[in-house]
Amino acid sequence: MICEACLGIYLLATATQPDLARPSDVHFIAEKSASIPARPLTKTLSVAPQIRLDDIPAYAAQGITTIISNRPDGEAPDQPTFAEIKKAAEANGMKAIHIPITSPSAITDADAAAFGKALDESKGKTLAFCRSGTRATLLWSLSQAGRRSAQDIVQTAAEAGYDVSPILTRLEK
């Protein structure tokens, strides 16, 4: 059985690697091979599973100007710290913002507002990431409540491979 946190990575992996044998292979893909590509939510925002430090120059070359990390430091033993991400981002002319979320159910309205503010203040394309991309997508979804229809938010997230229907009630406010 695949852990909930890796479900998003598995869905992304099977989209790019249809011959993936079983869900448990996602750990190998996420940790040992090239990074899984980011998924666009809008023209200026993409979400991704955990990025690696050596991914950052490529994202900068793609026009990403802001990176938002939604992972708390120490969530997994092999993940770079936010300080390392920030240093690499700044070395590539990018801004890095840390809005750590411990679980999807822990996202507050203040977290969503901070995410929305970061997007509004970004001077170009933004990449938001967490372990699977789910928390980043949920934050974007909640930051768009009142700006876009709930159904549009749900559909946009679904097109990127993420299910935000569990927060539909919060999106309809």
GROMACS elastic network, one bead per residue, 0.5 to 0.9 nm:
[ bonds ]
;  ai    aj funct       b0    kb
    1    23     6  0.71663   500
    1    24     6  0.72887   500
    2     5     6  0.83141   500
    2     6     6  0.65791   500
    2     7     6  0.65532   500
    2    10     6  0.83995   500
    2    23     6  0.57381   500
    2    24     6  0.60564   500
    2    26     6  0.86032   500
    3     6     6  0.54714   500
    3     7     6  0.65332   500
    3    24     6  0.88094   500
    4     7     6  0.52616   500
    4     8     6  0.80252   500
    5     8     6  0.70330   500
    5     9     6  0.80788   500
    5   103     6  0.88784   500
    5   131     6  0.67027   500
    5   132     6  0.62559   500
    5   134     6  0.81592   500
    6     9     6  0.51407   500
    6    10     6  0.61378   500
    6    11     6  0.86929   500
    6    23     6  0.87042   500
    6    26     6  0.73259   500
    6    27     6  0.78877   500
    6    49     6  0.89970   500
    6   131     6  0.72399   500
    6   132     6  0.58711   500
    7    10     6  0.50185   500
    7    11     6  0.62189   500
    7    12     6  0.86401   500
    7    23     6  0.81707   500
    7    26     6  0.87162   500
    7   132     6  0.71361   500
    7   134     6  0.89624   500
    8    11     6  0.51224   500
    8    12     6  0.62150   500
    8    13     6  0.84677   500
    8    49     6  0.77788   500
    8   131     6  0.84587   500
    8   133     6  0.65490   500
    8   134     6  0.64808   500
    8   161     6  0.75858   500
    8   162     6  0.70676   500
    9    12     6  0.50895   500
    9    13     6  0.59081   500
    9    14     6  0.85554   500
    9    26     6  0.67380   500
    9    27     6  0.87291   500
    9    29     6  0.88898   500
    9    30     6  0.73652   500
    9    36     6  0.79891   500
    9    48     6  0.86149   500
    9    49     6  0.63794   500
    9   131     6  0.78540   500
    9   133     6  0.76465   500
   10    14     6  0.60782   500
   10    15     6  0.85178   500
   10    20     6  0.89680   500
   10    23     6  0.62125   500
   10    24     6  0.84848   500
   10    25     6  0.83140   500
   10    26     6  0.55178   500
   10    27     6  0.87150   500
   10    29     6  0.89612   500
   10    30     6  0.89470   500
   10   132     6  0.84869   500
   11    14     6  0.53300   500
   11    15     6  0.63118   500
   11    16     6  0.89106   500
   11   161     6  0.70202   500
   11   162     6  0.87502   500
   12    15     6  0.51458   500
   12    16     6  0.65300   500
   12    17     6  0.84354   500
   12    36     6  0.72226   500
   12    37     6  0.82213   500
   12    39     6  0.85968   500
   12    49     6  0.88744   500
   12   132     6  0.87665   500
   12   161     6  0.72124   500
   13    16     6  0.52526   500
   13    17     6  0.55466   500
   13    18     6  0.76322   500
   13    20     6  0.75729   500
   13    26     6  0.70260   500
   13    29     6  0.75936   500
   13    30     6  0.85045   500
   13    36     6  0.69022   500
   14    19     6  0.73112   500
   14    20     6  0.61011   500
   14    26     6  0.89717   500
   15    18     6  0.60008   500
   16    36     6  0.81335   500
   16    37     6  0.87290   500
   17    20     6  0.57694   500
   18    21     6  0.85094   500
   20    23     6  0.77053   500
   20    25     6  0.70524   500
   20    26     6  0.82364   500
   21    24     6  0.84651   500
   21    25     6  0.68757   500
   22    25     6  0.56341   500
   22    26     6  0.78282   500
   23    26     6  0.57232   500
   23    27     6  0.83863   500
   24    27     6  0.61612   500
   24    28     6  0.79190   500
   25    28     6  0.53501   500
   25    29     6  0.64479   500
   25    30     6  0.87426   500
   26    30     6  0.59021   500
   26    31     6  0.83475   500
   27    30     6  0.52279   500
   27    31     6  0.59696   500
   27    32     6  0.80173   500
   28    31     6  0.53706   500
   28    32     6  0.53857   500
   28    33     6  0.71542   500
   29    32     6  0.56236   500
   29    33     6  0.52263   500
   29    34     6  0.75769   500
   29    35     6  0.80048   500
   29    36     6  0.81896   500
   30    33     6  0.64425   500
   30    34     6  0.77470   500
   30    35     6  0.66669   500
   30    36     6  0.71803   500
   30    49     6  0.82652   500
   30    50     6  0.80020   500
   31    34     6  0.83517   500
   31    35     6  0.82530   500
   31    78     6  0.81962   500
   32    35     6  0.86505   500
   33    36     6  0.85484   500
   34    37     6  0.89585   500
   34    55     6  0.88906   500
   35    38     6  0.88949   500
   35    49     6  0.84311   500
   35    50     6  0.82381   500
   35    51     6  0.67762   500
   35    52     6  0.72548   500
   35    55     6  0.73714   500
   36    48     6  0.75081   500
   36    49     6  0.71854   500
   36    50     6  0.87118   500
   36    51     6  0.83453   500
   37    47     6  0.89294   500
   37    48     6  0.67887   500
   37    49     6  0.83565   500
   38    46     6  0.58170   500
   38    47     6  0.53722   500
   38    49     6  0.74826   500
   38   127     6  0.77194   500
   38   128     6  0.88824   500
   38   129     6  0.86311   500
   38   133     6  0.86512   500
   39    45     6  0.85950   500
   39    46     6  0.51748   500
   39    47     6  0.53019   500
   39    48     6  0.61975   500
   39   133     6  0.87094   500
   39   160     6  0.57434   500
   39   161     6  0.81001   500
   40    43     6  0.70063   500
   40    44     6  0.79056   500
   40    45     6  0.59585   500
   40    47     6  0.63431   500
   40    48     6  0.88263   500
   40   127     6  0.88207   500
   40   160     6  0.65103   500
   41    44     6  0.79058   500
   41    45     6  0.56749   500
   41    46     6  0.54069   500
   41    47     6  0.70849   500
   41   137     6  0.81136   500
   41   140     6  0.87291   500
   41   156     6  0.63205   500
   41   157     6  0.65338   500
   41   159     6  0.80513   500
   41   160     6  0.62810   500
   42    45     6  0.50969   500
   42    46     6  0.68591   500
   42   156     6  0.81525   500
   43    46     6  0.80505   500
   43   125     6  0.76988   500
   44    64     6  0.85566   500
   44   119     6  0.86168   500
   44   124     6  0.67081   500
   44   126     6  0.59482   500
   44   127     6  0.84356   500
   45    64     6  0.88620   500
   45   119     6  0.80195   500
   45   125     6  0.58930   500
   45   127     6  0.58381   500
   45   128     6  0.74287   500
   45   140     6  0.89398   500
   46   125     6  0.80107   500
   46   126     6  0.63899   500
   46   128     6  0.63828   500
   46   129     6  0.85202   500
   46   137     6  0.89362   500
   47   126     6  0.84497   500
   47   127     6  0.56086   500
   47   129     6  0.54803   500
   47   130     6  0.83303   500
   47   132     6  0.89098   500
   47   133     6  0.55824   500
   47   134     6  0.83255   500
   47   136     6  0.63697   500
   47   137     6  0.66844   500
   47   160     6  0.86587   500
   48    51     6  0.72431   500
   48   127     6  0.72762   500
   48   128     6  0.64237   500
   48   130     6  0.68926   500
   48   131     6  0.80573   500
   48   132     6  0.66093   500
   48   134     6  0.84538   500
   48   136     6  0.79743   500
   49   128     6  0.86758   500
   49   129     6  0.54457   500
   49   130     6  0.53844   500
   49   134     6  0.81550   500
   50    69     6  0.87450   500
   50    71     6  0.83298   500
   50    79     6  0.75448   500
   50   129     6  0.59093   500
   50   130     6  0.53697   500
   50   132     6  0.66349   500
   50   133     6  0.76873   500
   51    54     6  0.83438   500
   51    55     6  0.63925   500
   51    56     6  0.78153   500
   51    79     6  0.84577   500
   51    80     6  0.85474   500
   51    85     6  0.88482   500
   51   129     6  0.71211   500
   51   130     6  0.82370   500
   51   131     6  0.86077   500
   52    55     6  0.52293   500
   52    56     6  0.71733   500
   52    79     6  0.77782   500
   52    80     6  0.71728   500
   52    85     6  0.82727   500
   53    56     6  0.56899   500
   53    57     6  0.83734   500
   53    80     6  0.72099   500
   53    84     6  0.75884   500
   53    85     6  0.63542   500
   53    88     6  0.66192   500
   53    89     6  0.85959   500
   54    57     6  0.66833   500
   54    58     6  0.79023   500
   54    88     6  0.85086   500
   55    58     6  0.54860   500
   55    59     6  0.63956   500
   55    60     6  0.88468   500
   56    59     6  0.50799   500
   56    60     6  0.61782   500
   56    61     6  0.86137   500
   56    85     6  0.82031   500
   56    88     6  0.67743   500
   56    89     6  0.63539   500
   56    92     6  0.74341   500
   57    60     6  0.50048   500
   57    61     6  0.61809   500
   57    62     6  0.86986   500
   57    88     6  0.81897   500
   57    89     6  0.79329   500
   57    91     6  0.88494   500
   57    92     6  0.61904   500
   58    62     6  0.63151   500
   58    63     6  0.89104   500
   58    64     6  0.89622   500
   59    63     6  0.66335   500
   59    64     6  0.55499   500
   59    65     6  0.84461   500
   59   127     6  0.82662   500
   60    63     6  0.52279   500
   60    65     6  0.65597   500
   60    66     6  0.88960   500
   60    89     6  0.81240   500
   60    92     6  0.64001   500
   60    93     6  0.75776   500
   60    94     6  0.70614   500
   61    64     6  0.72841   500
   61    92     6  0.89376   500
   62   125     6  0.88723   500
   63   124     6  0.73847   500
   63   125     6  0.62781   500
   63   126     6  0.86711   500
   64    67     6  0.74592   500
   64    94     6  0.73548   500
   64   124     6  0.66593   500
   64   126     6  0.54604   500
   64   127     6  0.65664   500
   65    89     6  0.86724   500
   65    92     6  0.89842   500
   65    93     6  0.72422   500
   65    95     6  0.62394   500
   65    96     6  0.86660   500
   65   122     6  0.73276   500
   65   123     6  0.68194   500
   65   124     6  0.54680   500
   65   125     6  0.55294   500
   65   126     6  0.60362   500
   65   127     6  0.81691   500
   66    89     6  0.81443   500
   66    94     6  0.54719   500
   66    96     6  0.57183   500
   66    97     6  0.75523   500
   66   118     6  0.86580   500
   66   119     6  0.85709   500
   66   122     6  0.63406   500
   66   123     6  0.78229   500
   66   124     6  0.72637   500
   66   125     6  0.65505   500
   66   127     6  0.63268   500
   66   128     6  0.83210   500
   67    85     6  0.86545   500
   67    86     6  0.83978   500
   67    89     6  0.74885   500
   67    94     6  0.72691   500
   67    95     6  0.62543   500
   67    97     6  0.62474   500
   67    98     6  0.85400   500
   67   125     6  0.88490   500
   67   126     6  0.57462   500
   67   128     6  0.57167   500
   67   129     6  0.78280   500
   68    95     6  0.85078   500
   68    96     6  0.58392   500
   68    98     6  0.58314   500
   68    99     6  0.69985   500
   68   115     6  0.82122   500
   68   118     6  0.81009   500
   68   126     6  0.73657   500
   68   127     6  0.61857   500
   68   129     6  0.63909   500
   68   130     6  0.88189   500
   68   136     6  0.83792   500
   69    72     6  0.81291   500
   69    82     6  0.72189   500
   69    85     6  0.84418   500
   69    96     6  0.74920   500
   69    97     6  0.62271   500
   69    99     6  0.60830   500
   69   100     6  0.66864   500
   69   127     6  0.85413   500
   69   128     6  0.58986   500
   69   129     6  0.53281   500
   69   130     6  0.62514   500
   69   136     6  0.81827   500
   70    97     6  0.87190   500
   70    98     6  0.62938   500
   70    99     6  0.50284   500
   70   101     6  0.55429   500
   70   102     6  0.83804   500
   70   128     6  0.71140   500
   70   129     6  0.58960   500
   70   131     6  0.83311   500
   70   133     6  0.87933   500
   70   135     6  0.68520   500
   70   136     6  0.62567   500
   70   139     6  0.89211   500
   71    74     6  0.85227   500
   71    75     6  0.69811   500
   71    82     6  0.82883   500
   71    98     6  0.79014   500
   71    99     6  0.74650   500
   71   101     6  0.59373   500
   71   102     6  0.70475   500
   71   129     6  0.74639   500
   71   131     6  0.68079   500
   71   135     6  0.85615   500
   72    75     6  0.58712   500
   72    81     6  0.83412   500
   72    82     6  0.80022   500
   72    98     6  0.83414   500
   72    99     6  0.80524   500
   72   101     6  0.63110   500
   72   102     6  0.64557   500
   72   130     6  0.86866   500
   73    76     6  0.79599   500
   73    79     6  0.79033   500
   73    80     6  0.78181   500
   73    81     6  0.53876   500
   73    82     6  0.64432   500
   73   100     6  0.79862   500
   74    77     6  0.60807   500
   74    78     6  0.84001   500
   74    79     6  0.72484   500
   74    80     6  0.84646   500
   74    81     6  0.72555   500
   75    78     6  0.88312   500
   75    79     6  0.75621   500
   75   102     6  0.82300   500
   75   131     6  0.87603   500
   76    79     6  0.56742   500
   76    80     6  0.89623   500
   76   131     6  0.89312   500
   77    80     6  0.85229   500
   80    83     6  0.80927   500
   80    84     6  0.60666   500
   80    85     6  0.66341   500
   81    84     6  0.52248   500
   81    85     6  0.63985   500
   81    86     6  0.86344   500
   82    86     6  0.59428   500
   82    87     6  0.84642   500
   82    96     6  0.84727   500
   82    97     6  0.85995   500
   82    98     6  0.69622   500
   83    86     6  0.50625   500
   83    87     6  0.60973   500
   83    88     6  0.86370   500
   84    87     6  0.51452   500
   84    88     6  0.62299   500
   84    89     6  0.85009   500
   85    88     6  0.52477   500
   85    89     6  0.59918   500
   85    90     6  0.85427   500
   85    96     6  0.73448   500
   86    89     6  0.50043   500
   86    90     6  0.60102   500
   86    91     6  0.84366   500
   86    94     6  0.84184   500
   86    95     6  0.72970   500
   86    96     6  0.51404   500
   86    97     6  0.76884   500
   86    98     6  0.88260   500
   87    90     6  0.52569   500
   87    91     6  0.61250   500
   87    92     6  0.87435   500
   87    96     6  0.84768   500
   88    91     6  0.50399   500
   88    92     6  0.64343   500
   88    93     6  0.88987   500
   88    94     6  0.84551   500
   89    92     6  0.51620   500
   89    93     6  0.64022   500
   89    95     6  0.62118   500
   89    96     6  0.62700   500
   90    95     6  0.59974   500
   90    96     6  0.73549   500
   91    94     6  0.73547   500
   92    95     6  0.89173   500
   95   122     6  0.85083   500
   97   118     6  0.76782   500
   99   111     6  0.70686   500
   99   114     6  0.75963   500
   99   115     6  0.72802   500
  100   111     6  0.86979   500
  100   130     6  0.86219   500
  101   104     6  0.72283   500
  101   106     6  0.66839   500
  101   107     6  0.64807   500
  101   111     6  0.81769   500
  101   130     6  0.85349   500
  101   135     6  0.71829   500
  101   136     6  0.89391   500
  102   105     6  0.84175   500
  102   106     6  0.64366   500
  102   107     6  0.81958   500
  102   135     6  0.88708   500
  103   106     6  0.52547   500
  103   107     6  0.71711   500
  103   135     6  0.72391   500
  104   107     6  0.57897   500
  104   134     6  0.76432   500
  104   135     6  0.55978   500
  104   138     6  0.73054   500
  104   139     6  0.87981   500
  105   108     6  0.84288   500
  107   110     6  0.81663   500
  107   111     6  0.60957   500
  107   112     6  0.72097   500
  107   135     6  0.81810   500
  107   138     6  0.82301   500
  107   139     6  0.73308   500
  108   111     6  0.50941   500
  108   112     6  0.64677   500
  108   113     6  0.86515   500
  109   112     6  0.50501   500
  109   113     6  0.60921   500
  109   114     6  0.85835   500
  109   142     6  0.75777   500
  109   143     6  0.82388   500
  110   114     6  0.60999   500
  110   115     6  0.85538   500
  111   114     6  0.51044   500
  111   115     6  0.62082   500
  111   116     6  0.86309   500
  111   139     6  0.72508   500
  111   143     6  0.86321   500
  112   115     6  0.50243   500
  112   116     6  0.61189   500
  112   117     6  0.85459   500
  112   138     6  0.84349   500
  112   139     6  0.51210   500
  112   140     6  0.70036   500
  112   141     6  0.82278   500
  112   142     6  0.55984   500
  112   144     6  0.86093   500
  113   116     6  0.50072   500
  113   117     6  0.60559   500
  113   118     6  0.85509   500
  113   139     6  0.85601   500
  113   142     6  0.81008   500
  113   143     6  0.58071   500
  114   117     6  0.50444   500
  114   118     6  0.61616   500
  114   119     6  0.86815   500
  114   143     6  0.82748   500
  115   118     6  0.51052   500
  115   119     6  0.63378   500
  115   120     6  0.86741   500
  115   136     6  0.88003   500
  115   139     6  0.64699   500
  115   140     6  0.68444   500
  115   142     6  0.89728   500
  115   143     6  0.65845   500
  116   119     6  0.51024   500
  116   120     6  0.61199   500
  116   121     6  0.86045   500
  116   139     6  0.80959   500
  116   140     6  0.69435   500
  116   142     6  0.84996   500
  116   144     6  0.74189   500
  117   121     6  0.60768   500
  117   122     6  0.85040   500
  117   143     6  0.85121   500
  118   121     6  0.51984   500
  118   122     6  0.60744   500
  119   122     6  0.51610   500
  119   123     6  0.85922   500
  119   125     6  0.87906   500
  119   126     6  0.71466   500
  119   140     6  0.88674   500
  120   123     6  0.82645   500
  121   124     6  0.89333   500
  122   125     6  0.71775   500
  122   126     6  0.69875   500
  123   126     6  0.86498   500
  128   133     6  0.75956   500
  128   136     6  0.57522   500
  128   137     6  0.81928   500
  129   132     6  0.74423   500
  129   133     6  0.53588   500
  129   134     6  0.83542   500
  129   135     6  0.78700   500
  129   136     6  0.57112   500
  129   137     6  0.86203   500
  130   133     6  0.51141   500
  130   134     6  0.71350   500
  130   135     6  0.63086   500
  130   136     6  0.62177   500
  131   134     6  0.77440   500
  131   135     6  0.81323   500
  132   135     6  0.76185   500
  132   136     6  0.85315   500
  133   136     6  0.52824   500
  133   137     6  0.61382   500
  133   138     6  0.86701   500
  133   162     6  0.81505   500
  134   137     6  0.50547   500
  134   138     6  0.60867   500
  134   139     6  0.85517   500
  134   162     6  0.65547   500
  134   163     6  0.82109   500
  134   164     6  0.84498   500
  135   138     6  0.50007   500
  135   139     6  0.60795   500
  135   140     6  0.85621   500
  136   139     6  0.51545   500
  136   140     6  0.62472   500
  136   141     6  0.86034   500
  137   140     6  0.50731   500
  137   141     6  0.60549   500
  137   142     6  0.86310   500
  137   157     6  0.68624   500
  137   162     6  0.71923   500
  137   163     6  0.88770   500
  137   164     6  0.78067   500
  138   142     6  0.61568   500
  138   143     6  0.84690   500
  138   157     6  0.85726   500
  138   162     6  0.87264   500
  138   163     6  0.88041   500
  138   164     6  0.63911   500
  138   167     6  0.80724   500
  139   142     6  0.52187   500
  139   143     6  0.60345   500
  139   144     6  0.86320   500
  140   143     6  0.50112   500
  140   144     6  0.62761   500
  140   145     6  0.89432   500
  140   153     6  0.88821   500
  141   144     6  0.52521   500
  141   145     6  0.66211   500
  141   150     6  0.85011   500
  141   153     6  0.59773   500
  141   154     6  0.77038   500
  141   157     6  0.77072   500
  141   164     6  0.75533   500
  141   167     6  0.87577   500
  141   171     6  0.73022   500
  142   145     6  0.52331   500
  142   146     6  0.88621   500
  142   153     6  0.88048   500
  142   167     6  0.82688   500
  142   170     6  0.72557   500
  142   171     6  0.61037   500
  143   146     6  0.83351   500
  143   147     6  0.82205   500
  143   171     6  0.89151   500
  144   147     6  0.51231   500
  144   148     6  0.58539   500
  144   149     6  0.83574   500
  144   150     6  0.85312   500
  144   153     6  0.73653   500
  144   171     6  0.79001   500
  145   148     6  0.60597   500
  145   149     6  0.71130   500
  145   150     6  0.67380   500
  145   153     6  0.80167   500
  145   170     6  0.76959   500
  145   172     6  0.68138   500
  145   173     6  0.69323   500
  146   149     6  0.70003   500
  146   150     6  0.82220   500
  146   171     6  0.75752   500
  146   172     6  0.76255   500
  146   173     6  0.68962   500
  148   151     6  0.83569   500
  148   152     6  0.65500   500
  148   153     6  0.66946   500
  149   152     6  0.51809   500
  149   153     6  0.63626   500
  149   154     6  0.87353   500
  149   171     6  0.79515   500
  149   172     6  0.75259   500
  150   153     6  0.51180   500
  150   154     6  0.61995   500
  150   155     6  0.85943   500
  150   168     6  0.67248   500
  150   169     6  0.86775   500
  150   170     6  0.88355   500
  150   171     6  0.52705   500
  150   172     6  0.55562   500
  150   173     6  0.87911   500
  151   154     6  0.50553   500
  151   155     6  0.60231   500
  151   156     6  0.84587   500
  151   168     6  0.83445   500
  151   171     6  0.87108   500
  151   172     6  0.87802   500
  152   155     6  0.51051   500
  152   156     6  0.59846   500
  152   157     6  0.85268   500
  153   156     6  0.51790   500
  153   157     6  0.61814   500
  153   158     6  0.85339   500
  153   164     6  0.82272   500
  153   171     6  0.80694   500
  154   157     6  0.52773   500
  154   158     6  0.61032   500
  154   159     6  0.86853   500
  154   162     6  0.85589   500
  154   163     6  0.71392   500
  154   164     6  0.58151   500
  154   165     6  0.62682   500
  154   168     6  0.77090   500
  154   171     6  0.88584   500
  155   159     6  0.61373   500
  155   160     6  0.87257   500
  155   163     6  0.87440   500
  155   164     6  0.88683   500
  156   159     6  0.52050   500
  156   160     6  0.66125   500
  156   161     6  0.89248   500
  156   162     6  0.86910   500
  157   160     6  0.51827   500
  157   161     6  0.64307   500
  157   162     6  0.51315   500
  157   163     6  0.64337   500
  157   164     6  0.67143   500
  158   163     6  0.55558   500
  158   164     6  0.75555   500
  159   162     6  0.73502   500
  160   163     6  0.89945   500
  163   166     6  0.75809   500
  164   167     6  0.58230   500
  164   168     6  0.69432   500
  165   169     6  0.84453   500
  166   169     6  0.77781   500
  166   170     6  0.89190   500
  167   170     6  0.53494   500
  167   171     6  0.63734   500
  167   172     6  0.89101   500
  168   172     6  0.62638   500
  169   172     6  0.52829   500
  169   173     6  0.70262   500
  170   173     6  0.57729   500
